[in-house]
Amino acid sequence: MKILDRAMISNKRLADADIIIEGCTLIWNTGLPLLKQSTRSHIYKPFLAATAALEKIDAKENNLRVCLYIELAKYEID
């Protein structure tokens, strides 16, 4: 997950919406198995980076954005 988080920094520099969306989707798919209570802390920073990147480009991938926001909210509630 740390590698994907670093890759999002590079994706932001490129400012290519398709690459950013693919990176965010990859973060989501890779983070799905880590949504357990014991491993949730490992996905907070990458999910936060993905939501920020999607907001910055004003992406229309609403399902992905909502899923990321829900999991971030669950983490913050805990």
N, CA, C and O atoms as a CHARMM CRD file, in Angstrom:
* protein
*
  312
    1    1 MET  N      0.81500  -1.18500   0.00000 PROA 1      0.00000
    2    1 MET  CA     0.00000   0.00000   0.00000 PROA 1      0.00000
    3    1 MET  C      0.86500   1.25800   0.00000 PROA 1      0.00000
    4    1 MET  O      0.47600   2.28100  -0.56300 PROA 1      0.00000
    5    2 LYS  N      2.03200   1.18500   0.62700 PROA 2      0.00000
    6    2 LYS  CA     2.91500   2.34700   0.63300 PROA 2      0.00000
    7    2 LYS  C      3.39300   2.68200  -0.77900 PROA 2      0.00000
    8    2 LYS  O      3.52200   3.85200  -1.13900 PROA 2      0.00000
    9    3 ILE  N      3.65100   1.66300  -1.55900 PROA 3      0.00000
   10    3 ILE  CA     4.09100   1.88200  -2.94000 PROA 3      0.00000
   11    3 ILE  C      2.97900   2.54300  -3.75100 PROA 3      0.00000
   12    3 ILE  O      3.23600   3.44700  -4.54600 PROA 3      0.00000
   13    4 LEU  N      1.75100   2.09000  -3.54700 PROA 4      0.00000
   14    4 LEU  CA     0.62500   2.69200  -4.26800 PROA 4      0.00000
   15    4 LEU  C      0.41700   4.13800  -3.83000 PROA 4      0.00000
   16    4 LEU  O      0.07100   4.99600  -4.64200 PROA 4      0.00000
   17    5 ASP  N      0.62700   4.40200  -2.55000 PROA 5      0.00000
   18    5 ASP  CA     0.49600   5.77000  -2.05400 PROA 5      0.00000
   19    5 ASP  C      1.54600   6.67300  -2.70100 PROA 5      0.00000
   20    5 ASP  O      1.24100   7.80300  -3.08300 PROA 5      0.00000
   21    6 ARG  N      2.75100   6.19100  -2.82400 PROA 6      0.00000
   22    6 ARG  CA     3.81000   6.96900  -3.49200 PROA 6      0.00000
   23    6 ARG  C      3.52300   7.13600  -4.97700 PROA 6      0.00000
   24    6 ARG  O      3.83200   8.17300  -5.56400 PROA 6      0.00000
   25    7 ALA  N      2.93700   6.12100  -5.57300 PROA 7      0.00000
   26    7 ALA  CA     2.60100   6.20600  -7.00000 PROA 7      0.00000
   27    7 ALA  C      1.54200   7.27700  -7.24100 PROA 7      0.00000
   28    7 ALA  O      1.54100   7.91800  -8.29200 PROA 7      0.00000
   29    8 MET  N      0.64900   7.47500  -6.28800 PROA 8      0.00000
   30    8 MET  CA    -0.37000   8.51300  -6.44100 PROA 8      0.00000
   31    8 MET  C      0.26600   9.90100  -6.48100 PROA 8      0.00000
   32    8 MET  O     -0.24200  10.79100  -7.16400 PROA 8      0.00000
   33    9 ILE  N      1.35300  10.09600  -5.77000 PROA 9      0.00000
   34    9 ILE  CA     2.06300  11.38200  -5.81900 PROA 9      0.00000
   35    9 ILE  C      2.58200  11.62700  -7.22900 PROA 9      0.00000
   36    9 ILE  O      2.46800  12.73400  -7.75400 PROA 9      0.00000
   37   10 SER  N      3.15000  10.60000  -7.83600 PROA 10     0.00000
   38   10 SER  CA     3.62500  10.72400  -9.21600 PROA 10     0.00000
   39   10 SER  C      2.47400  10.93800 -10.18500 PROA 10     0.00000
   40   10 SER  O      2.58400  11.71600 -11.13300 PROA 10     0.00000
   41   11 ASN  N      1.37400  10.24500  -9.94100 PROA 11     0.00000
   42   11 ASN  CA     0.20900  10.40400 -10.81500 PROA 11     0.00000
   43   11 ASN  C     -0.31600  11.83400 -10.77300 PROA 11     0.00000
   44   11 ASN  O     -0.72000  12.37900 -11.79900 PROA 11     0.00000
   45   12 LYS  N     -0.31100  12.43800  -9.59800 PROA 12     0.00000
   46   12 LYS  CA    -0.77700  13.82100  -9.48100 PROA 12     0.00000
   47   12 LYS  C      0.10800  14.76700 -10.29000 PROA 12     0.00000
   48   12 LYS  O     -0.38200  15.71800 -10.89800 PROA 12     0.00000
   49   13 ARG  N      1.40400  14.50100 -10.29300 PROA 13     0.00000
   50   13 ARG  CA     2.33600  15.34600 -11.05300 PROA 13     0.00000
   51   13 ARG  C      2.07700  15.25500 -12.54800 PROA 13     0.00000
   52   13 ARG  O      2.22100  16.24000 -13.27200 PROA 13     0.00000
   53   14 LEU  N      1.69600  14.06800 -13.00600 PROA 14     0.00000
   54   14 LEU  CA     1.42100  13.89200 -14.43500 PROA 14     0.00000
   55   14 LEU  C      0.14800  14.61100 -14.85800 PROA 14     0.00000
   56   14 LEU  O      0.02400  15.04700 -16.00300 PROA 14     0.00000
   57   15 ALA  N     -0.79200  14.73300 -13.93500 PROA 15     0.00000
   58   15 ALA  CA    -2.06600  15.41600 -14.17800 PROA 15     0.00000
   59   15 ALA  C     -2.85700  14.77400 -15.32300 PROA 15     0.00000
   60   15 ALA  O     -3.58200  15.46000 -16.04200 PROA 15     0.00000
   61   16 ASP  N     -2.71500  13.47200 -15.48300 PROA 16     0.00000
   62   16 ASP  CA    -3.49600  12.72500 -16.47200 PROA 16     0.00000
   63   16 ASP  C     -4.65300  12.04600 -15.74600 PROA 16     0.00000
   64   16 ASP  O     -4.44000  11.16100 -14.91700 PROA 16     0.00000
   65   17 ALA  N     -5.86500  12.45800 -16.05700 PROA 17     0.00000
   66   17 ALA  CA    -7.03800  11.96700 -15.33500 PROA 17     0.00000
   67   17 ALA  C     -7.18800  10.45600 -15.42500 PROA 17     0.00000
   68   17 ALA  O     -7.54200   9.81700 -14.43400 PROA 17     0.00000
   69   18 ASP  N     -6.92800   9.87300 -16.58500 PROA 18     0.00000
   70   18 ASP  CA    -7.08200   8.42000 -16.74700 PROA 18     0.00000
   71   18 ASP  C     -6.11300   7.64800 -15.85800 PROA 18     0.00000
   72   18 ASP  O     -6.48100   6.63200 -15.26700 PROA 18     0.00000
   73   19 ILE  N     -4.88900   8.12400 -15.76500 PROA 19     0.00000
   74   19 ILE  CA    -3.89200   7.45600 -14.91900 PROA 19     0.00000
   75   19 ILE  C     -4.26600   7.60200 -13.44900 PROA 19     0.00000
   76   19 ILE  O     -4.12000   6.65700 -12.67300 PROA 19     0.00000
   77   20 ILE  N     -4.74300   8.76800 -13.06700 PROA 20     0.00000
   78   20 ILE  CA    -5.14500   8.99300 -11.67800 PROA 20     0.00000
   79   20 ILE  C     -6.31400   8.08100 -11.30900 PROA 20     0.00000
   80   20 ILE  O     -6.32300   7.48900 -10.23000 PROA 20     0.00000
   81   21 ILE  N     -7.27700   7.96900 -12.18000 PROA 21     0.00000
   82   21 ILE  CA    -8.43100   7.11100 -11.91200 PROA 21     0.00000
   83   21 ILE  C     -8.00700   5.65000 -11.82000 PROA 21     0.00000
   84   21 ILE  O     -8.47600   4.92100 -10.94600 PROA 21     0.00000
   85   22 GLU  N     -7.13000   5.22200 -12.70800 PROA 22     0.00000
   86   22 GLU  CA    -6.63400   3.84200 -12.65300 PROA 22     0.00000
   87   22 GLU  C     -5.88400   3.59000 -11.34600 PROA 22     0.00000
   88   22 GLU  O     -6.03400   2.53300 -10.73200 PROA 22     0.00000
   89   23 GLY  N     -5.08000   4.56000 -10.92600 PROA 23     0.00000
   90   23 GLY  CA    -4.34900   4.42600  -9.66100 PROA 23     0.00000
   91   23 GLY  C     -5.28400   4.34000  -8.46800 PROA 23     0.00000
   92   23 GLY  O     -5.06100   3.54700  -7.55400 PROA 23     0.00000
   93   24 CYS  N     -6.32100   5.15000  -8.47600 PROA 24     0.00000
   94   24 CYS  CA    -7.30000   5.12000  -7.38400 PROA 24     0.00000
   95   24 CYS  C     -8.05700   3.80100  -7.36000 PROA 24     0.00000
   96   24 CYS  O     -8.32800   3.25300  -6.29100 PROA 24     0.00000
   97   25 THR  N     -8.39300   3.29800  -8.52700 PROA 25     0.00000
   98   25 THR  CA    -9.07100   2.00300  -8.61200 PROA 25     0.00000
   99   25 THR  C     -8.15500   0.89300  -8.10800 PROA 25     0.00000
  100   25 THR  O     -8.60600  -0.02700  -7.42600 PROA 25     0.00000
  101   26 LEU  N     -6.89200   0.97600  -8.43800 PROA 26     0.00000
  102   26 LEU  CA    -5.92300  -0.01100  -7.96500 PROA 26     0.00000
  103   26 LEU  C     -5.78200   0.05100  -6.45100 PROA 26     0.00000
  104   26 LEU  O     -5.70000  -0.98600  -5.79300 PROA 26     0.00000
  105   27 ILE  N     -5.75300   1.24900  -5.89500 PROA 27     0.00000
  106   27 ILE  CA    -5.69000   1.38800  -4.44000 PROA 27     0.00000
  107   27 ILE  C     -6.92300   0.76800  -3.79900 PROA 27     0.00000
  108   27 ILE  O     -6.80800   0.06200  -2.79700 PROA 27     0.00000
  109   28 TRP  N     -8.09600   1.01900  -4.36000 PROA 28     0.00000
  110   28 TRP  CA    -9.32800   0.46000  -3.81100 PROA 28     0.00000
  111   28 TRP  C     -9.30300  -1.06500  -3.86600 PROA 28     0.00000
  112   28 TRP  O     -9.58100  -1.72900  -2.86700 PROA 28     0.00000
  113   29 ASN  N     -8.97300  -1.61700  -5.02000 PROA 29     0.00000
  114   29 ASN  CA    -8.98800  -3.07200  -5.17600 PROA 29     0.00000
  115   29 ASN  C     -7.94400  -3.75400  -4.30100 PROA 29     0.00000
  116   29 ASN  O     -8.19000  -4.83800  -3.77200 PROA 29     0.00000
  117   30 THR  N     -6.79000  -3.13300  -4.14600 PROA 30     0.00000
  118   30 THR  CA    -5.74700  -3.70400  -3.30100 PROA 30     0.00000
  119   30 THR  C     -6.11200  -3.57700  -1.82200 PROA 30     0.00000
  120   30 THR  O     -5.76600  -4.44100  -1.01600 PROA 30     0.00000
  121   31 GLY  N     -6.80200  -2.51300  -1.47600 PROA 31     0.00000
  122   31 GLY  CA    -7.15700  -2.28200  -0.08500 PROA 31     0.00000
  123   31 GLY  C     -8.35200  -3.06800   0.41100 PROA 31     0.00000
  124   31 GLY  O     -8.55100  -3.16800   1.62100 PROA 31     0.00000
  125   32 LEU  N     -9.15300  -3.62700  -0.47900 PROA 32     0.00000
  126   32 LEU  CA   -10.34700  -4.37300  -0.06400 PROA 32     0.00000
  127   32 LEU  C    -10.06300  -5.47100   0.96200 PROA 32     0.00000
  128   32 LEU  O    -10.78900  -5.56600   1.95200 PROA 32     0.00000
  129   33 PRO  N     -9.04000  -6.29900   0.76800 PROA 33     0.00000
  130   33 PRO  CA    -8.78500  -7.34300   1.77700 PROA 33     0.00000
  131   33 PRO  C     -8.30400  -6.77800   3.12000 PROA 33     0.00000
  132   33 PRO  O     -8.31500  -7.48400   4.12900 PROA 33     0.00000
  133   34 LEU  N     -7.88700  -5.52300   3.13300 PROA 34     0.00000
  134   34 LEU  CA    -7.36500  -4.92400   4.36100 PROA 34     0.00000
  135   34 LEU  C     -8.42300  -4.15800   5.15000 PROA 34     0.00000
  136   34 LEU  O     -8.08500  -3.42700   6.08100 PROA 34     0.00000
  137   35 LEU  N     -9.68300  -4.31300   4.79500 PROA 35     0.00000
  138   35 LEU  CA   -10.74000  -3.57800   5.46600 PROA 35     0.00000
  139   35 LEU  C    -11.14500  -4.19100   6.80400 PROA 35     0.00000
  140   35 LEU  O    -12.10700  -3.74200   7.42800 PROA 35     0.00000
  141   36 LYS  N    -10.42500  -5.20300   7.24100 PROA 36     0.00000
  142   36 LYS  CA   -10.68500  -5.80200   8.55000 PROA 36     0.00000
  143   36 LYS  C    -10.23700  -4.83600   9.64400 PROA 36     0.00000
  144   36 LYS  O     -9.40100  -3.96300   9.41000 PROA 36     0.00000
  145   37 GLN  N    -10.78800  -4.99800  10.81000 PROA 37     0.00000
  146   37 GLN  CA   -10.48900  -4.11700  11.94000 PROA 37     0.00000
  147   37 GLN  C     -8.99000  -4.08900  12.24300 PROA 37     0.00000
  148   37 GLN  O     -8.45100  -3.02800  12.55900 PROA 37     0.00000
  149   38 SER  N     -8.31900  -5.21100  12.15700 PROA 38     0.00000
  150   38 SER  CA    -6.90600  -5.29200  12.53100 PROA 38     0.00000
  151   38 SER  C     -5.96100  -4.66400  11.50500 PROA 38     0.00000
  152   38 SER  O     -4.84000  -4.29000  11.85200 PROA 38     0.00000
  153   39 THR  N     -6.39300  -4.54400  10.25700 PROA 39     0.00000
  154   39 THR  CA    -5.50200  -4.02200   9.21300 PROA 39     0.00000
  155   39 THR  C     -5.98900  -2.72100   8.59600 PROA 39     0.00000
  156   39 THR  O     -5.39800  -2.22800   7.63500 PROA 39     0.00000
  157   40 ARG  N     -7.05000  -2.17000   9.13500 PROA 40     0.00000
  158   40 ARG  CA    -7.65200  -0.96100   8.57300 PROA 40     0.00000
  159   40 ARG  C     -6.68800   0.23000   8.59000 PROA 40     0.00000
  160   40 ARG  O     -6.77400   1.10300   7.72500 PROA 40     0.00000
  161   41 SER  N     -5.77900   0.27500   9.55700 PROA 41     0.00000
  162   41 SER  CA    -4.86900   1.42400   9.66000 PROA 41     0.00000
  163   41 SER  C     -3.89500   1.51300   8.48300 PROA 41     0.00000
  164   41 SER  O     -3.36000   2.58600   8.20500 PROA 41     0.00000
  165   42 HSD  N     -3.66300   0.40800   7.79800 PROA 42     0.00000
  166   42 HSD  CA    -2.74200   0.39900   6.66400 PROA 42     0.00000
  167   42 HSD  C     -3.32800   1.04400   5.40600 PROA 42     0.00000
  168   42 HSD  O     -2.58700   1.39600   4.48800 PROA 42     0.00000
  169   43 ILE  N     -4.62500   1.19600   5.36200 PROA 43     0.00000
  170   43 ILE  CA    -5.24500   1.72300   4.14900 PROA 43     0.00000
  171   43 ILE  C     -5.68600   3.17900   4.27500 PROA 43     0.00000
  172   43 ILE  O     -6.11600   3.78100   3.29100 PROA 43     0.00000
  173   44 TYR  N     -5.58500   3.74500   5.46200 PROA 44     0.00000
  174   44 TYR  CA    -6.10000   5.09900   5.66700 PROA 44     0.00000
  175   44 TYR  C     -5.38800   6.12100   4.77600 PROA 44     0.00000
  176   44 TYR  O     -6.04100   6.87500   4.05500 PROA 44     0.00000
  177   45 LYS  N     -4.08500   6.14600   4.82100 PROA 45     0.00000
  178   45 LYS  CA    -3.33500   7.14800   4.05200 PROA 45     0.00000
  179   45 LYS  C     -3.51100   6.97500   2.53500 PROA 45     0.00000
  180   45 LYS  O     -3.74800   7.96800   1.84700 PROA 45     0.00000
  181   46 PRO  N     -3.40500   5.75600   1.98500 PROA 46     0.00000
  182   46 PRO  CA    -3.64200   5.60500   0.54300 PROA 46     0.00000
  183   46 PRO  C     -5.06800   5.96400   0.12500 PROA 46     0.00000
  184   46 PRO  O     -5.27000   6.56300  -0.93100 PROA 46     0.00000
  185   47 PHE  N     -6.05500   5.60300   0.94200 PROA 47     0.00000
  186   47 PHE  CA    -7.43400   5.96900   0.61600 PROA 47     0.00000
  187   47 PHE  C     -7.61400   7.47800   0.65700 PROA 47     0.00000
  188   47 PHE  O     -8.32600   8.04400  -0.17300 PROA 47     0.00000
  189   48 LEU  N     -6.97500   8.12900   1.61500 PROA 48     0.00000
  190   48 LEU  CA    -7.04800   9.58300   1.70600 PROA 48     0.00000
  191   48 LEU  C     -6.41400  10.23900   0.48400 PROA 48     0.00000
  192   48 LEU  O     -6.94600  11.21700  -0.04300 PROA 48     0.00000
  193   49 ALA  N     -5.28100   9.70700   0.03200 PROA 49     0.00000
  194   49 ALA  CA    -4.62200  10.23300  -1.16800 PROA 49     0.00000
  195   49 ALA  C     -5.49500  10.02100  -2.40500 PROA 49     0.00000
  196   49 ALA  O     -5.56900  10.88800  -3.27600 PROA 49     0.00000
  197   50 ALA  N     -6.14700   8.87500  -2.47500 PROA 50     0.00000
  198   50 ALA  CA    -7.00700   8.58700  -3.62600 PROA 50     0.00000
  199   50 ALA  C     -8.20100   9.53300  -3.66700 PROA 50     0.00000
  200   50 ALA  O     -8.55500  10.03000  -4.73600 PROA 50     0.00000
  201   51 THR  N     -8.82400   9.78800  -2.52900 PROA 51     0.00000
  202   51 THR  CA    -9.96500  10.69900  -2.51800 PROA 51     0.00000
  203   51 THR  C     -9.53800  12.11300  -2.87600 PROA 51     0.00000
  204   51 THR  O    -10.25700  12.82000  -3.58100 PROA 51     0.00000
  205   52 ALA  N     -8.37600  12.52700  -2.39600 PROA 52     0.00000
  206   52 ALA  CA    -7.88200  13.87100  -2.73100 PROA 52     0.00000
  207   52 ALA  C     -7.59400  13.99000  -4.22000 PROA 52     0.00000
  208   52 ALA  O     -7.89100  15.01500  -4.83400 PROA 52     0.00000
  209   53 ALA  N     -7.02200  12.95300  -4.79800 PROA 53     0.00000
  210   53 ALA  CA    -6.71300  12.97900  -6.22700 PROA 53     0.00000
  211   53 ALA  C     -7.98700  13.01000  -7.06400 PROA 53     0.00000
  212   53 ALA  O     -8.06600  13.73100  -8.05800 PROA 53     0.00000
  213   54 LEU  N     -8.97600  12.23200  -6.66200 PROA 54     0.00000
  214   54 LEU  CA   -10.24000  12.22100  -7.39800 PROA 54     0.00000
  215   54 LEU  C    -10.95600  13.56100  -7.29300 PROA 54     0.00000
  216   54 LEU  O    -11.57900  14.01500  -8.25300 PROA 54     0.00000
  217   55 GLU  N    -10.86600  14.18800  -6.13100 PROA 55     0.00000
  218   55 GLU  CA   -11.46800  15.51600  -5.97700 PROA 55     0.00000
  219   55 GLU  C    -10.75700  16.54700  -6.84400 PROA 55     0.00000
  220   55 GLU  O    -11.39200  17.39900  -7.46500 PROA 55     0.00000
  221   56 LYS  N     -9.44000  16.45500  -6.87500 PROA 56     0.00000
  222   56 LYS  CA    -8.65100  17.44500  -7.61000 PROA 56     0.00000
  223   56 LYS  C     -9.00000  17.45200  -9.09100 PROA 56     0.00000
  224   56 LYS  O     -9.07300  18.51700  -9.70400 PROA 56     0.00000
  225   57 ILE  N     -9.21700  16.27400  -9.67200 PROA 57     0.00000
  226   57 ILE  CA    -9.53800  16.21300 -11.10100 PROA 57     0.00000
  227   57 ILE  C    -11.04100  16.23300 -11.34300 PROA 57     0.00000
  228   57 ILE  O    -11.49400  16.18800 -12.48700 PROA 57     0.00000
  229   58 ASP  N    -11.81900  16.30200 -10.25200 PROA 58     0.00000
  230   58 ASP  CA   -13.27900  16.31000 -10.33800 PROA 58     0.00000
  231   58 ASP  C    -13.78400  15.10500 -11.14000 PROA 58     0.00000
  232   58 ASP  O    -14.55200  15.23900 -12.09300 PROA 58     0.00000
  233   59 ALA  N    -13.32600  13.93300 -10.71700 PROA 59     0.00000
  234   59 ALA  CA   -13.65300  12.68600 -11.41000 PROA 59     0.00000
  235   59 ALA  C    -15.13100  12.34900 -11.28000 PROA 59     0.00000
  236   59 ALA  O    -15.76800  12.65300 -10.27100 PROA 59     0.00000
  237   60 LYS  N    -15.65200  11.72900 -12.29700 PROA 60     0.00000
  238   60 LYS  CA   -17.05600  11.33700 -12.33000 PROA 60     0.00000
  239   60 LYS  C    -17.26900   9.91400 -11.82100 PROA 60     0.00000
  240   60 LYS  O    -18.37900   9.39000 -11.92300 PROA 60     0.00000
  241   61 GLU  N    -16.24600   9.28400 -11.28300 PROA 61     0.00000
  242   61 GLU  CA   -16.35100   7.92700 -10.73400 PROA 61     0.00000
  243   61 GLU  C    -16.96700   8.01300  -9.34200 PROA 61     0.00000
  244   61 GLU  O    -16.28100   7.83800  -8.33600 PROA 61     0.00000
  245   62 ASN  N    -18.26500   8.28500  -9.29700 PROA 62     0.00000
  246   62 ASN  CA   -18.93600   8.52400  -8.02600 PROA 62     0.00000
  247   62 ASN  C    -18.97700   7.29300  -7.13800 PROA 62     0.00000
  248   62 ASN  O    -18.86100   7.41400  -5.91800 PROA 62     0.00000
  249   63 ASN  N    -19.13800   6.11600  -7.71900 PROA 63     0.00000
  250   63 ASN  CA   -19.16200   4.89800  -6.90300 PROA 63     0.00000
  251   63 ASN  C    -17.84500   4.69800  -6.17400 PROA 63     0.00000
  252   63 ASN  O    -17.83400   4.37000  -4.98700 PROA 63     0.00000
  253   64 LEU  N    -16.74800   4.89000  -6.86600 PROA 64     0.00000
  254   64 LEU  CA   -15.43300   4.74900  -6.25800 PROA 64     0.00000
  255   64 LEU  C    -15.23000   5.78600  -5.17000 PROA 64     0.00000
  256   64 LEU  O    -14.73200   5.46900  -4.09000 PROA 64     0.00000
  257   65 ARG  N    -15.61000   7.01300  -5.44800 PROA 65     0.00000
  258   65 ARG  CA   -15.44800   8.08700  -4.46200 PROA 65     0.00000
  259   65 ARG  C    -16.26400   7.81200  -3.20800 PROA 65     0.00000
  260   65 ARG  O    -15.77500   8.00000  -2.09400 PROA 65     0.00000
  261   66 VAL  N    -17.49600   7.37000  -3.38100 PROA 66     0.00000
  262   66 VAL  CA   -18.35600   7.08200  -2.23500 PROA 66     0.00000
  263   66 VAL  C    -17.79000   5.93200  -1.40700 PROA 66     0.00000
  264   66 VAL  O    -17.76600   6.00400  -0.17800 PROA 66     0.00000
  265   67 CYS  N    -17.33800   4.88500  -2.06800 PROA 67     0.00000
  266   67 CYS  CA   -16.77400   3.74300  -1.34700 PROA 67     0.00000
  267   67 CYS  C    -15.55300   4.15700  -0.53100 PROA 67     0.00000
  268   67 CYS  O    -15.40500   3.75500   0.62400 PROA 67     0.00000
  269   68 LEU  N    -14.69300   4.95200  -1.12800 PROA 68     0.00000
  270   68 LEU  CA   -13.50600   5.41700  -0.40500 PROA 68     0.00000
  271   68 LEU  C    -13.89400   6.28600   0.78700 PROA 68     0.00000
  272   68 LEU  O    -13.34300   6.12500   1.87600 PROA 68     0.00000
  273   69 TYR  N    -14.83400   7.20200   0.59000 PROA 69     0.00000
  274   69 TYR  CA   -15.26700   8.07400   1.68100 PROA 69     0.00000
  275   69 TYR  C    -15.92500   7.28600   2.81800 PROA 69     0.00000
  276   69 TYR  O    -15.71800   7.60500   3.98900 PROA 69     0.00000
  277   70 ILE  N    -16.70100   6.27900   2.48900 PROA 70     0.00000
  278   70 ILE  CA   -17.35100   5.47100   3.51800 PROA 70     0.00000
  279   70 ILE  C    -16.31100   4.76300   4.36900 PROA 70     0.00000
  280   70 ILE  O    -16.41400   4.74800   5.59600 PROA 70     0.00000
  281   71 GLU  N    -15.31700   4.18100   3.72800 PROA 71     0.00000
  282   71 GLU  CA   -14.29300   3.46100   4.49400 PROA 71     0.00000
  283   71 GLU  C    -13.44200   4.42900   5.32600 PROA 71     0.00000
  284   71 GLU  O    -13.03500   4.09000   6.43700 PROA 71     0.00000
  285   72 LEU  N    -13.17600   5.61400   4.80700 PROA 72     0.00000
  286   72 LEU  CA   -12.45600   6.61900   5.60400 PROA 72     0.00000
  287   72 LEU  C    -13.28200   7.04200   6.80700 PROA 72     0.00000
  288   72 LEU  O    -12.74300   7.22400   7.89900 PROA 72     0.00000
  289   73 ALA  N    -14.58400   7.19900   6.61600 PROA 73     0.00000
  290   73 ALA  CA   -15.45600   7.57500   7.72500 PROA 73     0.00000
  291   73 ALA  C    -15.50800   6.47500   8.77800 PROA 73     0.00000
  292   73 ALA  O    -15.48200   6.76700   9.97400 PROA 73     0.00000
  293   74 LYS  N    -15.58000   5.22400   8.35500 PROA 74     0.00000
  294   74 LYS  CA   -15.56400   4.12100   9.30700 PROA 74     0.00000
  295   74 LYS  C    -14.28400   4.12000  10.13400 PROA 74     0.00000
  296   74 LYS  O    -14.31400   3.87600  11.34100 PROA 74     0.00000
  297   75 TYR  N    -13.16000   4.39500   9.47500 PROA 75     0.00000
  298   75 TYR  CA   -11.88700   4.43500  10.18600 PROA 75     0.00000
  299   75 TYR  C    -11.89200   5.56000  11.21900 PROA 75     0.00000
  300   75 TYR  O    -11.46300   5.36800  12.35700 PROA 75     0.00000
  301   76 GLU  N    -12.37400   6.72200  10.82000 PROA 76     0.00000
  302   76 GLU  CA   -12.36900   7.86600  11.72300 PROA 76     0.00000
  303   76 GLU  C    -13.34700   7.69400  12.87900 PROA 76     0.00000
  304   76 GLU  O    -13.10500   8.20600  13.97200 PROA 76     0.00000
  305   77 ILE  N    -14.44300   6.98100  12.65400 PROA 77     0.00000
  306   77 ILE  CA   -15.38800   6.70800  13.73600 PROA 77     0.00000
  307   77 ILE  C    -14.76500   5.79400  14.78000 PROA 77     0.00000
  308   77 ILE  O    -14.94500   5.99200  15.98100 PROA 77     0.00000
  309   78 ASP  N    -14.02400   4.78500  14.30600 PROA 78     0.00000
  310   78 ASP  CA   -13.36600   3.86000  15.22700 PROA 78     0.00000
  311   78 ASP  C    -12.26400   4.58100  15.98300 PROA 78     0.00000
  312   78 ASP  O    -11.58600   3.97500  16.81200 PROA 78     0.00000
